[in-house]
Amino acid sequence: MLKGMVAVLVCALGWGLANGQSGTVAGGAAQTRTVSAAAGELDVLPGKGLAQHDFVYAGESHDRRIFIVRSGKVVWSYDDPAGKGEISDMVMLSNGNILFAHQFGLTEIAPDKSVVWNYVPPAGHEVHTAVPIGNDRVLYVENADPNAVLRVVNIRTGAVEKELPLPVKHPVQVHLQFRHVRLTPQGTLLVAYLDLGKVVEYDSDGHELWSFPAPGAWSANPLANGNVLITDRLGVREVTRRGDSVWSWMPADAPGYKFSNLQNAWRLKNGDTVINNWANGWTKSGDAAPSPAQAIEVTPDKKVVWALREWGTGPDSPANLGPATSIQFLDQGDAPAEDVHFGDIR
């Protein structure tokens, strides 16, 4: 059942709606979940709620929260309400450590929440992406004026092993320059340019290999078939290196859900795509608004088979996951996140 008209708003700047209602879990693999929905969203959600997948979850919340969910339960969580910034990117390593970018720095923590490594950029700079390379190196982009910088640092020695300038459209608008970068299996780098409105692939020497227009590009993830899964202001598209769009999804394809800001998309082994939906919790108007689903899983023919909406407001709600920014699925049999390379840096 729908509650009113569906409101669809996708904003490349990342400001949307937030803080709403969630509800009770119905047991059983084949059952749906009944919730107190945000206006314009379904009362009954498909899938198994937290039990649909094992995953790590983080978002741009005041408390900088990270959760590990296994078998439908939150088995580990991290809060840093005294910290500064918002978690824009996060990844769990094979040793259980978690590396995350939180706008005003980069941090790696162990399962006991002790700090393994921390980096604080100069005042006025921001970091919104973090990619591990092996056990000793981290690749990140530092948003800055006048030049943004891609950097690979050895976190054991502190040595900067690679540094490349990256062009930006608005040097003074540091916050809006970049979000996610990702390494491909070939050792190249996919960069989602938020302010330039495109995705660019670079080799390890900084030479441009490929680009694709993407207004408000938030993320670009390499796929096993060599294509690229792009999330931007338009929605989600799977694009070939020839520039052909072979699959796409737009908010209008899921009329039972309200979307405030799409940030990332992940392709699962079964061919489904999970799309996150960030909700703004930083403004008074955002805090007062009912919150939408944090993520949905759609089949290749765009059927929604799972919707995640856990805001911790219902009497039996298992968790308040907060806004969705980064989700890493632990039930896909993927290679370790750190098993990548950038040129000859491994």
C-alpha positions as CSV (number, residue, x, y, z in Angstrom):
1,M,0.0,0.0,0.0
2,L,1.3,3.4,-0.9
3,K,1.1,6.4,1.5
4,G,0.4,9.3,-0.9
5,M,2.3,10.3,-3.9
6,V,5.9,9.3,-4.6
7,A,8.3,12.1,-4.2
8,V,11.6,11.7,-6.1
9,L,14.5,14.0,-5.7
10,V,18.0,13.3,-6.6
11,C,20.5,16.0,-5.6
12,A,24.2,15.8,-6.7
13,L,25.2,18.1,-3.8
14,G,24.2,15.5,-1.3
15,W,21.4,17.4,0.6
16,G,18.2,15.5,1.0
17,L,15.6,14.2,3.5
18,A,16.3,12.5,6.7
19,N,15.4,11.0,10.1
20,G,12.2,9.0,9.9
21,Q,10.4,5.9,11.0
22,S,11.0,2.2,10.9
23,G,9.3,-0.7,12.6
24,T,8.9,-4.3,13.3
25,V,10.6,-7.4,11.9
26,A,8.5,-10.3,10.7
27,G,10.3,-13.6,11.0
28,G,10.9,-16.1,8.3
29,A,12.9,-16.0,5.0
30,A,9.8,-15.6,2.8
31,Q,8.1,-12.9,4.8
32,T,8.0,-9.2,4.2
33,R,8.5,-6.5,6.9
34,T,5.8,-4.1,8.0
35,V,7.1,-0.6,8.9
36,S,5.8,2.9,9.6
37,A,7.0,4.2,6.3
38,A,8.1,7.6,5.2
39,A,5.5,9.5,3.3
40,G,5.3,8.2,-0.2
41,E,6.9,4.8,0.6
42,L,5.6,1.3,0.9
43,D,4.2,0.1,4.2
44,V,5.5,-3.4,3.5
45,L,9.1,-3.9,2.5
46,P,10.4,-6.8,0.4
47,G,13.2,-9.1,1.5
48,K,14.4,-10.1,5.0
49,G,15.5,-6.8,6.5
50,L,18.9,-7.1,8.2
51,A,18.9,-10.8,7.5
52,Q,19.0,-10.4,3.7
53,H,22.8,-10.1,3.6
54,D,25.9,-10.0,5.9
55,F,27.4,-6.5,5.5
56,V,29.4,-3.6,6.9
57,Y,27.6,-0.3,6.9
58,A,28.5,3.3,7.5
59,G,27.1,6.7,6.7
60,E,27.3,10.4,7.1
61,S,25.9,10.7,10.6
62,H,26.8,13.0,13.5
63,D,28.2,10.1,15.5
64,R,30.3,8.6,12.7
65,R,28.8,5.2,13.0
66,I,29.9,1.9,11.5
67,F,28.1,-1.4,11.9
68,I,28.8,-5.0,11.1
69,V,25.6,-7.1,10.5
70,R,25.7,-10.9,10.4
71,S,22.7,-13.3,10.3
72,G,20.3,-10.4,10.8
73,K,22.0,-8.9,13.9
74,V,24.4,-6.1,14.6
75,V,27.4,-8.0,15.9
76,W,29.8,-5.0,16.1
77,S,29.4,-1.2,16.1
78,Y,31.6,1.9,16.3
79,D,30.5,5.4,17.3
80,D,32.6,8.5,17.5
81,P,30.3,11.3,18.5
82,A,33.2,13.5,19.7
83,G,34.9,13.2,16.3
84,K,34.7,15.7,13.5
85,G,33.2,15.2,10.0
86,E,31.2,12.5,8.3
87,I,32.1,9.0,7.1
88,S,32.1,9.2,3.4
89,D,33.9,5.9,2.6
90,M,34.7,2.7,4.5
91,V,36.1,-0.7,3.9
92,M,36.8,-3.7,6.1
93,L,40.1,-5.5,5.5
94,S,40.6,-9.3,5.7
95,N,42.2,-8.9,9.2
96,G,39.0,-7.3,10.5
97,N,40.4,-3.8,10.6
98,I,38.3,-1.0,9.1
99,L,39.7,1.9,7.1
100,F,37.4,4.9,6.7
101,A,37.5,8.4,5.4
102,H,35.6,10.9,7.5
103,Q,35.9,14.2,5.7
104,F,38.6,15.7,7.9
105,G,40.8,12.7,8.0
106,L,41.5,9.0,7.5
107,T,41.5,6.4,10.2
108,E,42.1,2.6,10.4
109,I,40.8,0.9,13.5
110,A,41.2,-2.6,14.8
111,P,38.2,-4.8,15.9
112,D,38.8,-3.6,19.5
113,K,38.4,-0.1,18.1
114,S,42.0,0.9,18.8
115,V,43.5,3.3,16.2
116,V,46.0,1.6,13.9
117,W,46.7,4.6,11.8
118,N,45.3,8.1,11.5
119,Y,45.9,11.0,9.1
120,V,44.7,14.6,9.6
121,P,44.9,16.8,6.5
122,P,45.7,20.5,6.6
123,A,42.9,22.9,7.5
124,G,40.6,23.6,4.6
125,H,41.4,20.2,3.0
126,E,39.0,17.2,3.0
127,V,39.3,13.5,2.4
128,H,36.2,11.5,1.3
129,T,37.6,8.3,-0.1
130,A,40.0,5.6,1.1
131,V,41.3,2.5,-0.7
132,P,43.7,0.0,0.9
133,I,46.5,-1.5,-1.1
134,G,47.9,-4.6,0.6
135,N,48.4,-4.3,4.3
136,D,50.7,-1.3,4.3
137,R,49.4,1.3,1.9
138,V,46.4,3.6,1.5
139,L,45.3,5.5,-1.6
140,Y,43.2,8.5,-1.1
141,V,42.3,11.8,-2.8
142,E,42.7,15.0,-0.8
143,N,40.2,17.7,-1.8
144,A,42.1,21.0,-1.7
145,D,42.5,24.5,-3.1
146,P,44.2,25.2,-5.5
147,N,44.9,21.6,-6.4
148,A,43.4,18.3,-5.4
149,V,46.0,15.5,-4.9
150,L,45.9,11.7,-5.3
151,R,48.3,10.2,-2.8
152,V,49.5,6.7,-1.9
153,V,51.1,6.6,1.5
154,N,52.8,3.7,3.4
155,I,51.1,3.7,6.7
156,R,53.9,1.8,8.4
157,T,56.7,4.1,7.4
158,G,54.8,7.3,6.7
159,A,56.4,7.6,3.3
160,V,54.4,9.1,0.4
161,E,55.0,6.6,-2.4
162,K,52.9,8.3,-5.1
163,E,51.4,11.8,-5.5
164,L,49.5,13.0,-8.6
165,P,47.6,16.3,-9.1
166,L,43.9,16.0,-10.1
167,P,42.1,18.8,-12.0
168,V,39.0,20.4,-10.4
169,K,36.4,22.8,-11.7
170,H,35.9,24.8,-8.5
171,P,39.1,24.9,-6.4
172,V,37.5,27.0,-3.6
173,Q,34.6,24.6,-3.3
174,V,36.7,21.9,-1.7
175,H,33.8,19.9,-0.3
176,L,32.3,19.3,-3.7
177,Q,35.3,18.2,-5.7
178,F,35.5,14.4,-5.2
179,R,33.9,11.5,-3.4
180,H,34.8,8.0,-4.4
181,V,37.8,6.5,-6.3
182,R,38.3,2.8,-7.0
183,L,41.1,0.6,-8.3
184,T,40.3,-1.7,-11.2
185,P,41.7,-5.3,-11.6
186,Q,44.1,-3.9,-14.2
187,G,45.7,-1.5,-11.6
188,T,44.1,1.6,-13.1
189,L,42.0,4.1,-11.1
190,L,38.4,5.2,-11.6
191,V,37.7,8.7,-10.3
192,A,34.2,10.0,-9.9
193,Y,34.4,13.8,-10.4
194,L,31.6,15.4,-8.5
195,D,32.2,19.0,-9.6
196,L,33.4,18.2,-13.2
197,G,30.5,15.8,-13.8
198,K,32.3,12.9,-15.3
199,V,34.1,9.6,-14.5
200,V,37.7,9.3,-15.6
201,E,40.1,6.3,-15.6
202,Y,43.8,7.0,-15.1
203,D,46.9,4.9,-15.2
204,S,49.4,5.0,-12.3
205,D,51.3,7.8,-14.0
206,G,48.2,10.1,-14.1
207,H,47.5,9.6,-17.9
208,E,43.8,9.7,-18.8
209,L,42.7,6.4,-20.4
210,W,38.9,6.8,-20.6
211,S,36.1,9.1,-19.5
212,F,32.4,9.2,-19.5
213,P,30.0,12.1,-18.8
214,A,28.2,11.7,-15.5
215,P,26.5,14.8,-14.0
216,G,27.1,14.9,-10.3
217,A,29.1,11.7,-10.4
218,W,29.3,10.2,-6.9
219,S,30.8,6.8,-7.5
220,A,32.2,4.5,-10.2
221,N,32.7,0.9,-9.4
222,P,34.5,-1.6,-11.8
223,L,32.6,-4.7,-12.7
224,A,33.9,-8.2,-13.3
225,N,32.9,-8.0,-17.0
226,G,35.1,-4.9,-17.5
227,N,32.2,-2.4,-17.5
228,V,31.8,0.4,-15.0
229,L,28.8,0.9,-12.6
230,I,28.2,4.7,-12.3
231,T,26.0,6.5,-9.8
232,D,25.2,10.1,-10.6
233,R,22.4,12.6,-10.7
234,L,20.5,10.6,-13.3
235,G,20.6,7.3,-11.5
236,V,22.7,4.2,-11.9
237,R,24.2,3.1,-15.2
238,E,26.4,0.2,-16.3
239,V,28.7,1.6,-19.0
240,T,31.1,-0.2,-21.4
241,R,34.5,1.2,-22.3
242,R,33.0,2.1,-25.7
243,G,30.6,4.4,-23.9
244,D,27.5,2.2,-24.3
245,S,25.0,2.1,-21.5
246,V,24.0,-1.6,-21.3
247,W,21.9,-1.3,-18.1
248,S,20.3,1.6,-16.2
249,W,18.1,2.3,-13.3
250,M,16.4,5.5,-12.3
251,P,14.3,6.4,-9.2
252,A,11.2,6.3,-11.4
253,D,11.8,2.6,-11.8
254,A,11.0,2.1,-8.1
255,P,7.7,4.1,-7.7
256,G,7.1,2.7,-4.2
257,Y,10.1,4.4,-2.7
258,K,11.3,7.9,-2.0
259,F,14.8,8.9,-3.0
260,S,16.7,11.9,-1.6
261,N,20.2,11.3,-2.9
262,L,21.9,8.3,-4.6
263,Q,25.5,7.9,-3.8
264,N,26.7,4.4,-4.6
265,A,25.7,1.1,-6.3
266,W,27.1,-2.4,-5.9
267,R,26.7,-5.4,-8.2
268,L,26.1,-8.7,-6.4
269,K,27.2,-12.1,-7.7
270,N,23.6,-13.0,-8.6
271,G,23.4,-10.1,-10.9
272,D,21.3,-7.9,-8.6
273,T,22.3,-4.3,-7.9
274,V,22.1,-2.7,-4.5
275,I,21.6,1.1,-4.6
276,N,22.1,3.2,-1.5
277,N,19.9,6.3,-0.7
278,W,21.6,8.9,1.5
279,A,19.3,11.0,3.8
280,N,20.4,14.3,5.3
281,G,20.7,14.4,9.0
282,W,22.6,17.7,9.3
283,T,19.9,20.3,9.0
284,K,16.8,21.0,11.1
285,S,14.5,20.4,8.2
286,G,16.3,17.1,7.4
287,D,16.1,15.9,11.0
288,A,12.3,16.6,11.1
289,A,11.6,14.7,7.9
290,P,10.6,11.0,7.7
291,S,13.4,8.9,6.5
292,P,13.3,6.8,3.3
293,A,14.7,3.3,2.7
294,Q,18.5,3.4,3.1
295,A,19.1,0.9,0.3
296,I,17.3,-1.2,-2.2
297,E,18.3,-4.4,-4.1
298,V,17.0,-4.6,-7.6
299,T,17.1,-7.5,-10.1
300,P,18.4,-7.0,-13.7
301,D,14.8,-6.4,-14.7
302,K,14.5,-3.8,-12.0
303,K,12.3,-5.6,-9.6
304,V,12.9,-4.5,-5.9
305,V,13.6,-7.7,-3.9
306,W,15.0,-6.1,-0.8
307,A,14.6,-2.7,0.9
308,L,16.6,-1.7,4.0
309,R,15.0,0.8,6.3
310,E,16.4,0.6,9.9
311,W,16.2,4.0,11.7
312,G,15.7,2.5,15.2
313,T,12.4,4.3,15.9
314,G,10.0,1.3,16.2
315,P,9.6,-0.5,19.5
316,D,11.0,-3.7,18.0
317,S,13.5,-2.1,15.6
318,P,16.8,-4.0,15.8
319,A,19.1,-1.0,15.0
320,N,19.4,2.6,13.9
321,L,21.9,2.4,11.1
322,G,21.6,6.0,10.2
323,P,22.2,7.4,6.8
324,A,23.7,5.1,4.2
325,T,27.0,6.0,2.4
326,S,29.1,2.9,2.3
327,I,28.0,-0.8,2.3
328,Q,30.4,-3.7,1.9
329,F,28.8,-7.1,1.5
330,L,30.4,-10.0,3.3
331,D,28.4,-12.8,1.8
332,Q,29.6,-12.5,-1.8
333,G,32.9,-14.4,-1.6
334,D,34.8,-11.4,-2.8
335,A,38.6,-11.3,-2.7
336,P,40.1,-9.3,0.2
337,A,39.5,-5.5,-0.2
338,E,43.3,-4.9,0.0
339,D,44.1,-7.4,-2.8
340,V,44.5,-4.7,-5.4
341,H,47.3,-2.7,-7.0
342,F,47.9,0.7,-8.6
343,G,50.4,0.2,-11.4
344,D,53.3,-1.6,-9.7
345,I,52.3,-0.5,-6.2
346,R,50.9,-3.5,-4.4
